[in-house]
């Protein structure tokens, strides 16, 4: 009897394991992950003058310790890119430099806002950017907006290091990127980068360089009988909904049939 009892227990455990494995495989279905470049920092035309800054930010000329007059804030491109980009280095020729100055030590901040605040295609999982740190006691954030109009600020972390690092932040699940009603896919919109100083950091000058901002995003869209009408409703709605359902714009193929694809 003990043998048969143990056999039944083992059979039950095996069934649970198979169910768990099945659930894991099912959870993977419907993923089509892609890397999408948001900003490549090749020109200064892509970015507005620095805005939404602390009231202590200097907009003008300041003479440094070498009696050299420097105008702040300053944005320009430099023919230097991160060596750590590896095979991606072929997609970048310049980095983007920013110099700012403040009138006094404090929790100073400034935002770097793109001319086009781009809609991120699909359901974004993470966002990353190459950042050159000059060992300043600063931190960096990214601000995203959801389809309901709420802004979400996510941390990239400290800039107190030397040289290039790839800084990344995951997108929390509590930030809505879709809804149950068609057209379901809504996505997020990139708003700006934000930089904060420690109150103990020098206010005289701060420099930082940026390159190659991209997202990892799931562009899967379910294929079902009539899914073309969901896309048509999105196009009729216009705005960000139409952009999300535009294959030409976002490279978001309608996929489905129980097969997951990844890149």
C-alpha positions as CSV (number, residue, x, y, z in Angstrom):
1,X,0.0,0.0,0.0
2,X,2.9,2.4,0.8
3,X,4.3,1.9,-2.6
4,X,1.0,2.8,-4.4
5,X,0.5,5.8,-2.0
6,X,4.0,7.1,-2.9
7,X,3.4,6.5,-6.6
8,X,0.2,8.6,-6.4
9,X,2.1,11.4,-4.6
10,X,4.8,11.3,-7.3
11,X,2.2,11.4,-10.0
12,X,0.5,14.4,-8.4
13,X,3.8,16.2,-8.0
14,X,4.7,15.5,-11.7
15,X,1.3,16.8,-12.8
16,X,1.9,20.0,-10.8
17,X,5.3,20.4,-12.4
18,X,3.8,20.0,-15.9
19,X,1.1,22.5,-15.1
20,X,3.7,25.0,-13.9
21,X,5.8,24.5,-17.0
22,X,2.7,24.9,-19.2
23,X,1.9,28.2,-17.4
24,X,5.5,29.4,-17.9
25,X,5.3,28.6,-21.6
26,X,1.9,30.2,-21.9
27,X,3.2,33.4,-20.2
28,X,5.9,33.6,-22.9
29,X,3.4,33.4,-25.7
30,X,2.6,36.9,-27.0
31,X,6.1,38.4,-26.7
32,X,7.8,40.1,-29.6
33,X,10.6,42.0,-27.9
34,X,12.6,44.6,-29.9
35,X,15.2,47.3,-29.3
36,X,14.0,50.7,-30.5
37,X,16.2,53.7,-30.7
38,X,14.5,56.8,-29.3
39,X,17.3,59.4,-29.6
40,X,20.7,59.1,-31.1
41,X,22.1,62.5,-30.0
42,X,23.7,63.1,-33.4
43,X,22.7,66.8,-33.6
44,X,21.6,69.6,-31.2
45,X,18.5,70.2,-33.4
46,X,16.8,67.3,-31.7
47,X,16.7,69.1,-28.3
48,X,15.1,72.2,-27.0
49,X,17.1,74.7,-24.9
50,X,17.3,73.5,-21.3
51,X,14.0,74.2,-19.6
52,X,12.1,73.6,-16.3
53,X,15.3,74.5,-14.4
54,X,15.8,75.6,-10.8
55,X,15.4,79.3,-10.3
56,X,19.1,79.4,-9.4
57,X,20.2,78.3,-12.8
58,X,22.5,80.7,-14.6
59,X,21.5,81.8,-18.1
60,X,24.4,83.9,-19.1
61,X,28.2,84.2,-19.0
62,X,30.4,83.2,-16.1
63,X,34.2,83.6,-15.8
64,X,36.0,80.5,-14.6
65,X,39.2,80.3,-12.6
66,X,41.3,80.7,-15.7
67,X,39.5,84.0,-16.5
68,X,37.8,82.4,-19.4
69,X,34.2,83.6,-20.1
70,X,31.9,80.6,-20.6
71,X,28.2,80.9,-21.6
72,X,25.7,78.8,-19.8
73,X,23.8,76.7,-20.4
74,X,25.6,75.1,-23.4
75,X,24.7,72.2,-25.6
76,X,26.8,70.8,-28.4
77,X,27.9,67.6,-30.1
78,X,31.3,66.0,-29.8
79,X,32.9,63.4,-32.1
80,X,33.3,60.9,-29.3
81,X,31.2,57.8,-28.5
82,X,31.3,55.1,-25.8
83,X,33.7,52.2,-26.6
84,X,31.3,50.0,-24.6
85,X,28.6,50.3,-27.3
86,X,30.4,47.5,-29.2
87,X,28.6,46.6,-32.4
88,X,26.2,49.4,-31.8
89,X,29.0,52.0,-32.3
90,X,28.4,51.9,-36.0
91,X,25.0,53.6,-35.4
92,X,26.5,56.6,-33.6
93,X,29.2,59.2,-34.6
94,X,28.6,61.9,-32.0
95,X,27.8,62.3,-28.4
96,X,25.8,65.1,-26.9
97,X,27.3,67.4,-24.3
98,X,25.6,69.7,-21.8
99,X,27.2,72.3,-19.5
100,X,25.2,74.2,-16.8
101,X,26.0,76.5,-13.9
102,X,24.0,77.6,-10.9
103,X,24.0,80.7,-8.7
104,X,24.2,78.9,-5.4
105,X,24.6,75.4,-3.9
106,X,21.3,73.7,-3.4
107,X,19.1,70.8,-4.7
108,X,19.5,72.3,-8.2
109,X,17.9,70.6,-11.2
110,X,17.3,71.0,-14.9
111,X,15.4,69.1,-17.6
112,X,16.6,68.3,-21.1
113,X,13.5,68.2,-23.3
114,X,13.4,66.8,-26.9
115,X,11.8,68.8,-29.7
116,X,9.7,65.7,-30.4
117,X,8.5,63.9,-27.3
118,X,8.2,60.5,-29.0
119,X,5.6,57.9,-28.4
120,X,7.2,54.6,-27.5
121,X,5.8,51.7,-29.7
122,X,4.4,48.7,-28.0
123,X,4.6,47.9,-24.3
124,X,8.0,49.1,-23.1
125,X,9.9,46.9,-20.6
126,X,12.9,49.2,-20.0
127,X,14.7,52.3,-21.2
128,X,18.5,52.9,-21.2
129,X,20.9,55.6,-22.3
130,X,24.7,55.9,-22.4
131,X,25.8,58.6,-19.9
132,X,29.3,60.0,-19.3
133,X,29.9,61.0,-15.7
134,X,32.5,63.5,-14.6
135,X,32.4,62.3,-10.9
136,X,29.8,65.0,-10.0
137,X,27.4,64.3,-7.2
138,X,24.4,64.3,-9.5
139,X,21.6,61.9,-10.2
140,X,19.6,61.4,-13.4
141,X,15.9,60.5,-14.0
142,X,13.6,60.0,-17.0
143,X,10.0,61.3,-17.1
144,X,7.4,59.4,-19.1
145,X,3.7,60.1,-19.7
146,X,1.0,57.5,-19.9
147,X,-2.1,57.5,-22.1
148,X,-4.2,59.0,-19.2
149,X,-1.9,62.1,-19.0
150,X,-0.1,61.2,-15.8
151,X,3.6,61.7,-15.6
152,X,6.0,59.1,-14.1
153,X,9.5,59.8,-13.0
154,X,11.9,56.8,-13.0
155,X,15.5,56.8,-11.7
156,X,18.6,56.1,-13.8
157,X,20.8,56.5,-10.7
158,X,23.9,58.4,-9.6
159,X,26.3,60.1,-12.0
160,X,29.2,60.0,-9.5
161,X,31.6,58.0,-11.6
162,X,34.1,58.6,-14.4
163,X,33.5,57.9,-18.1
164,X,30.7,56.1,-19.9
165,X,28.1,53.8,-18.4
166,X,25.0,52.4,-19.8
167,X,22.2,53.5,-17.4
168,X,18.9,51.6,-17.5
169,X,15.6,51.6,-15.6
170,X,12.8,49.0,-15.8
171,X,9.2,50.2,-16.4
172,X,7.1,49.2,-13.3
173,X,4.0,47.2,-13.9
174,X,1.8,49.8,-12.2
175,X,2.3,52.2,-15.1
176,X,-0.6,51.6,-17.5
177,X,0.4,50.9,-21.1
178,X,-2.8,49.3,-22.3
179,X,-6.4,48.7,-21.4
180,X,-9.1,46.1,-21.9
181,X,-11.1,48.0,-24.5
182,X,-10.1,48.3,-28.1
183,X,-7.9,49.8,-29.3
184,X,-6.0,48.2,-26.4
185,X,-2.4,49.2,-27.0
186,X,-1.7,52.7,-25.6
187,X,2.0,53.0,-24.8
188,X,4.1,55.6,-23.1
189,X,5.5,58.9,-24.3
190,X,9.0,60.1,-23.5
191,X,8.9,63.6,-21.9
192,X,12.4,64.5,-20.7
193,X,15.6,63.7,-18.9
194,X,16.0,65.3,-15.4
195,X,19.2,66.0,-13.6
196,X,19.5,66.7,-9.8
197,X,22.5,67.9,-7.9
198,X,23.4,67.2,-4.3
199,X,23.3,70.4,-2.2
200,X,26.9,69.8,-1.3
201,X,28.0,69.7,-4.9
202,X,29.7,72.7,-6.6
203,X,27.3,75.0,-8.3
204,X,29.9,76.6,-10.5
205,X,29.8,74.1,-13.4
206,X,28.5,70.7,-14.3
207,X,29.1,68.7,-17.5
208,X,27.5,65.5,-18.8
209,X,27.5,63.7,-22.1
210,X,24.7,61.5,-23.5
211,X,24.5,58.9,-26.4
212,X,22.2,56.3,-27.8
213,X,18.9,56.2,-25.9
214,X,16.8,53.1,-26.6
215,X,14.0,51.0,-25.2
216,X,13.3,47.3,-25.0
217,X,9.6,46.9,-25.9
218,X,7.1,44.2,-26.7
219,X,5.4,45.0,-30.0
220,X,3.3,41.9,-30.1
221,X,-0.3,42.4,-31.2
222,X,-2.8,39.6,-31.0
223,X,-4.2,38.3,-34.3
224,X,-7.8,37.2,-34.1
225,X,-10.8,37.1,-36.4
226,X,-11.5,40.8,-36.9
227,X,-8.2,42.2,-35.5
228,X,-8.0,44.4,-38.6
229,X,-11.0,46.3,-37.3
230,X,-9.2,47.1,-34.0
231,X,-6.4,48.6,-36.0
232,X,-8.9,50.6,-38.1
233,X,-10.6,52.0,-35.0
234,X,-7.1,53.1,-33.8
235,X,-6.5,54.9,-37.0
236,X,-9.8,56.6,-36.9
237,X,-9.1,57.7,-33.3
238,X,-6.0,59.5,-34.5
239,X,-3.1,60.7,-32.2
240,X,-1.1,58.2,-30.2
241,X,-3.6,55.4,-30.8
242,X,-3.1,55.7,-34.6
243,X,0.7,55.8,-34.1
244,X,0.6,52.6,-32.0
245,X,-1.2,50.7,-34.7
246,X,0.8,52.0,-37.7
247,X,3.1,49.1,-38.8
248,X,5.0,51.5,-41.0
249,X,5.8,53.9,-38.2
250,X,6.6,51.5,-35.4
251,X,7.4,48.2,-37.0
252,X,4.7,46.5,-34.9
253,X,3.5,43.5,-36.9
254,X,0.2,41.9,-36.0
255,X,1.4,38.5,-34.7
256,X,-0.4,35.7,-33.0
257,X,-1.5,32.1,-33.4
258,X,0.0,31.0,-30.2
259,X,3.6,31.5,-31.3
260,X,6.0,33.8,-29.5
261,X,8.8,35.5,-31.3
262,X,11.8,37.3,-29.9
263,X,14.6,39.5,-31.2
